[in-house]
Amino acid sequence: MSLRTVTATRYVTPLREGGSLPAVIEADDDGLYVVKFRGAGQGTKALIAELVAGELARAAGLPVPEIVFVLLDAELGRSEPDAEIQDLIRASAGLNLGLDYLPGSVTFDPLAEKVDADLASAIVWFDAFVTNVDRTPRNANLLVWHHALWLIDHGAALYFHHDWANLRGASRKPFALIRDHVLLPFADALEAADTRLSATLTPALVADIVATIPDDWLDEDARDLRRAAYRDYLVERLRTPRAFHEEAVRARAAHV
């Protein structure tokens, strides 16, 4: 698989509700994108999680805005009056990551919106698979656009890669935080989601997506090792028994 690459031409506005100060930018294809910057506090690991988890979600049939690579020139920030933004753009020169901007979208409200059980179950299953800690009622990272649900912001997923020294056994661990998932109340079809998605996310597909991680987002002296670690972690996590799925089922049963 391959992602499109666009070049940033105009910094439009910061999105200050995001801790890493993402922004809406305009690109040379006249499109608007929400850009996650490599120079932000989480560095390229957040971009890798966004890329890998986002493309796995899309492959699983979940609604994710198009993801693109965004080339950024440090000079783009010269006209910005905010020194913090200037510093961030300078630190992010090179390849960054963007998601198609959804104009007019609104944040998902679990009290006002109902979600189809199959979709909710697939999202809960998937977030347990990629250990996404950011899908709670406090921070749902779900948008409603044209009456449809969209998944955004997977930068906090795959948190195993923040502790390479303790990677052994990480792939077989459950994900207890799934109990806090905003869609858990709607997710009464987890078994069907497990059957469908575990068959869809094949080892070959995982390897293809992991292969798209740009070289300069990885440690120069361990690029092959890191790609292999992402691939092996995800493939092993999909093997039965899937502890993350069993944990999600338990959490759902306790919630009812």
C-alpha positions as CSV (number, residue, x, y, z in Angstrom):
1,M,0.0,0.0,0.0
2,S,1.1,3.6,-0.4
3,L,-0.1,7.0,0.9
4,R,-0.3,10.2,-1.0
5,T,2.3,12.9,-0.2
6,V,1.3,16.5,-0.2
7,T,3.3,19.7,0.4
8,A,2.0,22.2,3.0
9,T,1.5,25.6,1.5
10,R,-0.3,27.6,4.2
11,Y,-0.7,27.3,8.0
12,V,-4.4,27.9,8.6
13,T,-5.1,27.6,12.3
14,P,-3.9,25.7,15.4
15,L,-6.1,23.2,17.1
16,R,-5.3,24.0,20.7
17,E,-7.6,21.4,22.2
18,G,-4.9,18.9,21.1
19,G,-2.1,18.5,23.6
20,S,0.5,18.3,20.8
21,L,-0.8,21.5,19.0
22,P,-1.9,19.9,15.7
23,A,-3.1,22.4,13.1
24,V,-5.2,22.8,10.0
25,I,-3.0,23.4,7.0
26,E,-3.6,23.9,3.3
27,A,-1.6,21.8,0.8
28,D,-0.6,22.0,-2.8
29,D,-3.6,19.8,-3.8
30,D,-5.9,22.6,-2.5
31,G,-7.0,20.3,0.3
32,L,-7.2,21.0,4.0
33,Y,-5.6,18.6,6.5
34,V,-5.2,18.2,10.2
35,V,-1.5,17.8,10.6
36,K,0.3,16.1,13.4
37,F,3.8,17.5,13.7
38,R,7.0,15.4,14.2
39,G,8.4,18.2,16.3
40,A,5.6,18.0,18.9
41,G,6.3,16.5,22.4
42,Q,5.4,12.9,21.5
43,G,7.8,13.0,18.5
44,T,7.6,10.5,15.6
45,K,6.2,7.7,17.8
46,A,2.8,9.5,17.8
47,L,3.0,9.8,14.0
48,I,3.8,6.1,13.7
49,A,0.9,5.1,15.9
50,E,-1.4,7.5,14.0
51,L,-0.3,6.0,10.7
52,V,-0.3,2.3,11.6
53,A,-3.4,2.3,13.7
54,G,-5.3,4.5,11.3
55,E,-4.5,2.4,8.3
56,L,-5.3,-0.8,10.1
57,A,-8.6,0.7,11.1
58,R,-9.3,1.6,7.5
59,A,-8.4,-1.9,6.4
60,A,-10.8,-3.2,8.9
61,G,-13.6,-1.2,7.3
62,L,-13.8,1.5,10.0
63,P,-14.4,5.1,9.0
64,V,-11.1,7.0,9.2
65,P,-10.4,10.2,7.2
66,E,-7.7,9.9,4.5
67,I,-4.2,9.8,5.9
68,V,-1.5,11.6,3.9
69,F,2.2,12.3,4.4
70,V,2.8,16.1,4.6
71,L,6.0,17.7,3.5
72,L,6.7,20.8,5.6
73,D,9.2,23.6,4.9
74,A,10.5,25.3,8.0
75,E,9.9,28.7,6.3
76,L,6.1,28.1,6.5
77,G,6.1,29.4,10.1
78,R,8.0,32.7,9.3
79,S,4.7,34.7,9.1
80,E,3.2,33.2,12.3
81,P,3.0,35.7,15.2
82,D,3.0,33.0,17.8
83,A,6.5,32.0,18.8
84,E,5.4,28.5,20.0
85,I,4.0,27.8,16.5
86,Q,7.1,29.1,14.8
87,D,9.3,26.8,17.0
88,L,7.0,23.8,16.3
89,I,7.1,24.3,12.5
90,R,10.9,24.7,12.5
91,A,11.2,21.6,14.5
92,S,8.9,19.7,12.1
93,A,10.6,20.4,8.8
94,G,10.4,17.4,6.6
95,L,7.8,14.6,6.6
96,N,4.8,14.9,8.9
97,L,1.3,13.2,8.9
98,G,-2.0,14.7,8.0
99,L,-5.7,13.6,8.1
100,D,-8.3,14.9,5.7
101,Y,-10.1,17.9,7.5
102,L,-13.8,17.3,8.0
103,P,-15.3,20.8,7.9
104,G,-18.4,21.2,10.0
105,S,-17.9,18.0,12.0
106,V,-18.9,17.9,15.6
107,T,-17.6,15.9,18.6
108,F,-19.5,12.7,19.3
109,D,-21.8,13.0,22.3
110,P,-22.7,9.6,23.8
111,L,-25.7,11.0,25.5
112,A,-27.2,12.4,22.3
113,E,-26.0,10.0,19.6
114,K,-26.8,6.3,19.1
115,V,-24.3,4.0,17.5
116,D,-25.0,0.8,15.5
117,A,-24.0,-2.2,17.6
118,D,-21.9,-3.7,14.9
119,L,-19.9,-0.5,14.3
120,A,-19.6,0.1,18.1
121,S,-18.4,-3.4,18.7
122,A,-15.9,-3.2,15.8
123,I,-14.4,0.0,17.2
124,V,-14.2,-1.3,20.8
125,W,-12.5,-4.5,19.5
126,F,-10.1,-2.5,17.4
127,D,-9.2,-0.1,20.1
128,A,-8.5,-3.0,22.4
129,F,-6.3,-4.6,19.7
130,V,-4.2,-1.4,19.2
131,T,-4.3,-0.4,22.9
132,N,-5.8,2.9,22.2
133,V,-6.2,4.8,25.5
134,D,-8.0,7.8,23.9
135,R,-11.5,6.8,23.3
136,T,-13.2,7.6,26.6
137,P,-16.2,9.8,27.5
138,R,-13.8,12.5,28.5
139,N,-11.8,12.3,25.2
140,A,-13.8,10.3,22.7
141,N,-11.8,11.2,19.5
142,L,-14.9,10.5,17.5
143,L,-16.5,13.0,15.1
144,V,-19.9,13.1,13.6
145,W,-19.8,14.4,10.0
146,H,-22.8,14.2,7.6
147,H,-24.6,12.1,10.2
148,A,-21.8,9.4,10.2
149,L,-19.2,8.5,12.8
150,W,-15.5,9.1,12.1
151,L,-12.5,7.9,14.0
152,I,-9.6,10.4,14.6
153,D,-6.4,10.7,16.6
154,H,-4.7,7.3,17.2
155,G,-1.4,8.9,18.3
156,A,-1.7,7.4,21.8
157,A,-2.2,3.8,20.5
158,L,0.5,1.2,20.4
159,Y,1.9,2.4,23.7
160,F,4.2,-0.6,23.9
161,H,6.7,1.3,21.7
162,H,7.4,3.7,24.5
163,D,9.1,0.8,26.4
164,W,11.2,-1.2,24.0
165,A,13.2,-2.8,26.8
166,N,10.1,-4.6,28.1
167,L,8.6,-5.7,24.8
168,R,8.7,-9.4,25.6
169,G,5.2,-10.6,26.3
170,A,3.6,-7.3,25.6
171,S,1.6,-8.6,22.6
172,R,-0.3,-11.2,24.7
173,K,-1.4,-8.8,27.4
174,P,-5.1,-7.8,27.7
175,F,-6.2,-4.2,27.7
176,A,-7.9,-3.4,31.0
177,L,-8.6,0.2,30.0
178,I,-11.1,-1.0,27.5
179,R,-13.6,-0.8,30.4
180,D,-13.5,3.0,30.0
181,H,-14.3,3.0,26.2
182,V,-17.0,5.5,25.3
183,L,-18.7,3.0,22.9
184,L,-18.7,0.0,25.3
185,P,-22.4,0.5,26.2
186,F,-23.4,0.0,22.5
187,A,-21.0,-2.9,21.8
188,D,-23.2,-6.0,22.2
189,A,-21.8,-7.7,19.1
190,L,-18.1,-8.3,20.1
191,E,-18.0,-11.9,19.2
192,A,-19.1,-11.2,15.6
193,A,-16.5,-8.3,15.5
194,D,-13.8,-10.6,16.7
195,T,-14.6,-13.2,14.0
196,R,-14.8,-10.7,11.2
197,L,-11.8,-8.4,12.0
198,S,-9.4,-11.1,13.1
199,A,-9.9,-12.7,9.7
200,T,-9.6,-9.3,7.8
201,L,-6.3,-8.2,9.5
202,T,-4.0,-10.8,8.0
203,P,-0.3,-11.0,8.7
204,A,0.4,-9.9,5.1
205,L,-1.8,-6.8,5.5
206,V,-0.2,-5.9,8.8
207,A,3.3,-6.2,7.2
208,D,2.2,-4.1,4.3
209,I,1.0,-1.3,6.6
210,V,4.1,-1.4,8.8
211,A,6.3,-1.1,5.8
212,T,4.9,2.3,5.1
213,I,6.5,3.8,8.2
214,P,9.1,6.3,6.8
215,D,12.7,5.6,7.5
216,D,13.4,9.0,9.2
217,W,10.6,8.3,11.8
218,L,12.6,5.4,13.1
219,D,15.9,5.1,14.9
220,E,18.6,5.2,12.2
221,D,20.5,2.3,13.7
222,A,17.5,0.0,14.2
223,R,15.0,0.6,11.4
224,D,14.6,-3.0,10.4
225,L,14.4,-4.1,14.0
226,R,11.7,-1.6,14.8
227,R,9.6,-2.4,11.8
228,A,9.9,-6.1,12.6
229,A,8.9,-5.3,16.2
230,Y,5.7,-3.5,15.2
231,R,4.8,-6.3,12.7
232,D,5.5,-9.1,15.1
233,Y,3.7,-7.4,18.0
234,L,0.5,-6.9,15.9
235,V,0.5,-10.3,14.3
236,E,1.1,-12.1,17.6
237,R,-1.7,-10.0,19.2
238,L,-4.1,-11.4,16.6
239,R,-3.3,-15.0,17.3
240,T,-5.7,-17.0,19.5
241,P,-6.5,-16.8,22.3
242,R,-6.9,-13.0,22.0
243,A,-6.6,-11.7,25.5
244,F,-7.6,-8.2,24.5
245,H,-10.9,-9.5,23.1
246,E,-11.6,-11.6,26.1
247,E,-11.0,-8.6,28.3
248,A,-13.4,-6.5,26.2
249,V,-16.1,-9.2,26.6
250,R,-15.6,-9.2,30.3
251,A,-15.8,-5.4,30.5
252,R,-19.0,-5.4,28.4
253,A,-20.6,-8.0,30.7
254,A,-19.7,-6.0,33.8
255,H,-21.1,-2.9,32.2
256,V,-24.6,-4.4,31.5
